[in-house]
Amino acid sequence: MPIHPAIGPGNVAVITGGADGIGLAAARRFIELGMRVAIADNNAAQLAAAADLLGPDALALETDVSDHASVEALAATVAERLGPVSLLMNNAGIGGGGDALSNLPGWRRVLGVNLMGVLHGVQAFVPAMVASDRPGLVINTGSKQGVTQPPGDTAYNVSKSGVKALTEGLAHTLRESTGERVTAPLLIPGFTYTGMMRAFMPEKPAAAWTPEQVVEVLLSGVSQGKFYLWCQDNETDWETDRRRVLWNAGDIAEGRPALSRWHPEFKDAFARFCEEG
């Protein structure tokens, strides 16, 4: 049984942030499945190294996803050199924005890549997928942090929350306009050892997943028609994550303070909630 009608020999996949981490692991896997792959990245050195690794079945294109014109140029080049796109993976992402009271340039940079980069990809590629009669798949890379909102890099959390909302809205639009012909699931990695992590951790922590593990969850979830492609890591199991998600929703439903998991008055209540299973 095929994984998804859009994934198959000869079909074209485009992956932003494709020179490293989850994007590169996805590119390798799609090539193994017979696809022709275009990887886009703004790091020229990593892009060249990835192109060498992937071989002749990959097209490497330097792209700044925060720049709409750059993404439009990517779409035009892919259409000219490879043909219609069956799979789009909006995966480029960065961190380091800061909290709500700091680093306005960092906020603009993180939101420009993580959120606007996804929107630019959607608007540059998806209309042609909708207008065609071919199956299509749009995978946007979110994050657990966009759901559970751990304190720290608020800019990153906001960007990934935006990706979640954007992808939910996109999925509805595609369902209304194409039925199930073009689908748009949300990939939700947990703690994953990527280039973003290597800058701070020279070796993979035991708690982290590899990008290849994330890609296998992606493929498994897509084959089952899931929307939320939720990934574990070696630190948390699904039940733990499920309780965290439910507690966060309960902050609204129960009238608790924002991010009450980390509020001293609710620390013990959260622990009991998790123990209840």
DAJOGI-V117486 format. One record per backbone hydrogen bond with DSSP energy under -0.5 kcal/mol. CO is the residue of the C=O (numbers start at 0). NH is the residue of the N-H. E is the energy in kcal/mol with one decimal. If there is no record, write none. Layout:
co->{CO | CO}
nh->{NH | NH}
e->{E | E}
This chain:
co->{3 | 5 | 7 | 10 | 11 | 11 | 12 | 13 | 14 | 14 | 16 | 19 | 19 | 20 | 21 | 22 | 23 | 24 | 25 | 26 | 27 | 28 | 29 | 30 | 33 | 35 | 36 | 36 | 37 | 38 | 39 | 39 | 40 | 41 | 42 | 43 | 44 | 45 | 46 | 47 | 48 | 49 | 50 | 54 | 56 | 57 | 58 | 58 | 60 | 62 | 63 | 65 | 66 | 67 | 68 | 69 | 70 | 71 | 72 | 73 | 74 | 75 | 76 | 77 | 77 | 85 | 86 | 87 | 87 | 88 | 88 | 89 | 97 | 98 | 102 | 103 | 104 | 105 | 106 | 107 | 108 | 109 | 110 | 110 | 114 | 115 | 116 | 117 | 118 | 119 | 120 | 121 | 121 | 124 | 125 | 126 | 127 | 135 | 136 | 136 | 137 | 138 | 139 | 139 | 142 | 143 | 143 | 144 | 151 | 152 | 153 | 154 | 155 | 156 | 157 | 158 | 159 | 160 | 161 | 162 | 163 | 164 | 165 | 166 | 167 | 168 | 169 | 170 | 171 | 172 | 173 | 174 | 177 | 180 | 180 | 182 | 184 | 184 | 185 | 186 | 187 | 188 | 189 | 190 | 191 | 193 | 193 | 194 | 196 | 196 | 204 | 206 | 206 | 208 | 209 | 210 | 211 | 212 | 213 | 214 | 215 | 216 | 217 | 218 | 219 | 220 | 221 | 226 | 226 | 227 | 228 | 231 | 235 | 236 | 237 | 238 | 239 | 240 | 241 | 242 | 243 | 244 | 245 | 246 | 247 | 247 | 248 | 248 | 249 | 250 | 251 | 256 | 258 | 259 | 262 | 262 | 265 | 266 | 267 | 268 | 269 | 270 | 271 | 272 | 273}
nh->{6 | 7 | 10 | 35 | 85 | 86 | 37 | 88 | 17 | 39 | 19 | 22 | 23 | 24 | 25 | 26 | 27 | 28 | 29 | 30 | 31 | 32 | 34 | 33 | 9 | 12 | 38 | 58 | 14 | 60 | 16 | 17 | 62 | 43 | 46 | 47 | 48 | 49 | 50 | 51 | 52 | 53 | 54 | 57 | 36 | 59 | 38 | 60 | 40 | 64 | 66 | 67 | 70 | 71 | 72 | 73 | 74 | 75 | 76 | 77 | 78 | 79 | 80 | 81 | 82 | 136 | 13 | 89 | 138 | 15 | 90 | 140 | 154 | 101 | 106 | 107 | 108 | 109 | 110 | 111 | 112 | 113 | 114 | 115 | 118 | 119 | 120 | 121 | 122 | 123 | 124 | 125 | 126 | 128 | 129 | 130 | 131 | 182 | 87 | 138 | 139 | 89 | 141 | 186 | 145 | 146 | 147 | 148 | 153 | 156 | 157 | 158 | 159 | 160 | 161 | 162 | 163 | 164 | 165 | 166 | 167 | 168 | 169 | 170 | 171 | 172 | 173 | 174 | 175 | 176 | 177 | 178 | 180 | 135 | 182 | 137 | 139 | 186 | 228 | 141 | 230 | 143 | 191 | 208 | 193 | 196 | 197 | 198 | 199 | 200 | 207 | 233 | 234 | 192 | 213 | 214 | 215 | 216 | 217 | 218 | 219 | 220 | 221 | 222 | 223 | 225 | 224 | 185 | 228 | 229 | 187 | 189 | 232 | 240 | 241 | 242 | 243 | 244 | 245 | 246 | 247 | 248 | 249 | 250 | 250 | 251 | 251 | 252 | 253 | 255 | 254 | 259 | 261 | 262 | 265 | 266 | 269 | 270 | 271 | 272 | 273 | 274 | 275 | 276 | 276}
e->{-1.8 | -0.7 | -1.9 | -2.9 | -2.3 | -2.1 | -2.9 | -3.1 | -0.6 | -2.7 | -0.7 | -0.8 | -1.4 | -2.4 | -2.4 | -2.3 | -2.4 | -1.9 | -2.8 | -2.2 | -2.0 | -1.3 | -2.5 | -2.0 | -2.9 | -2.7 | -0.5 | -2.7 | -2.7 | -2.6 | -1.6 | -2.0 | -2.1 | -0.9 | -2.5 | -2.3 | -2.1 | -2.5 | -2.3 | -2.0 | -2.0 | -2.7 | -2.0 | -1.6 | -1.9 | -0.5 | -2.6 | -0.5 | -1.4 | -0.7 | -2.0 | -0.6 | -1.8 | -2.4 | -2.2 | -1.8 | -2.4 | -2.2 | -2.4 | -2.6 | -2.3 | -2.1 | -2.6 | -3.0 | -1.6 | -2.2 | -2.6 | -0.6 | -3.2 | -2.3 | -1.3 | -2.4 | -2.2 | -1.6 | -2.2 | -2.3 | -2.1 | -2.8 | -2.9 | -2.0 | -2.0 | -2.8 | -1.3 | -2.7 | -2.1 | -3.2 | -1.9 | -2.7 | -2.7 | -2.0 | -2.1 | -2.1 | -0.5 | -1.1 | -2.6 | -2.4 | -1.2 | -2.0 | -2.6 | -0.5 | -0.6 | -1.8 | -0.8 | -2.5 | -1.2 | -2.0 | -3.0 | -1.0 | -1.5 | -2.0 | -2.8 | -2.3 | -2.4 | -2.5 | -2.3 | -1.7 | -2.0 | -2.3 | -2.9 | -2.7 | -2.4 | -2.3 | -2.6 | -2.7 | -1.7 | -2.4 | -2.8 | -2.1 | -2.3 | -2.0 | -3.0 | -1.2 | -1.8 | -2.3 | -0.5 | -2.6 | -1.6 | -0.6 | -3.0 | -3.6 | -2.4 | -2.0 | -0.8 | -2.7 | -1.2 | -0.6 | -2.3 | -1.1 | -2.0 | -2.4 | -1.2 | -2.1 | -0.5 | -2.7 | -1.4 | -2.2 | -1.8 | -1.7 | -2.3 | -2.5 | -2.4 | -2.9 | -2.6 | -2.1 | -1.0 | -2.5 | -1.4 | -2.5 | -0.9 | -1.5 | -2.6 | -0.6 | -1.0 | -2.1 | -3.1 | -2.2 | -2.0 | -2.4 | -2.4 | -2.5 | -2.3 | -2.1 | -2.0 | -1.1 | -0.8 | -0.6 | -0.9 | -2.0 | -3.3 | -1.2 | -0.7 | -0.9 | -1.8 | -1.5 | -1.8 | -0.8 | -2.4 | -1.9 | -2.3 | -2.2 | -2.1 | -1.9 | -1.6 | -0.6 | -0.8}
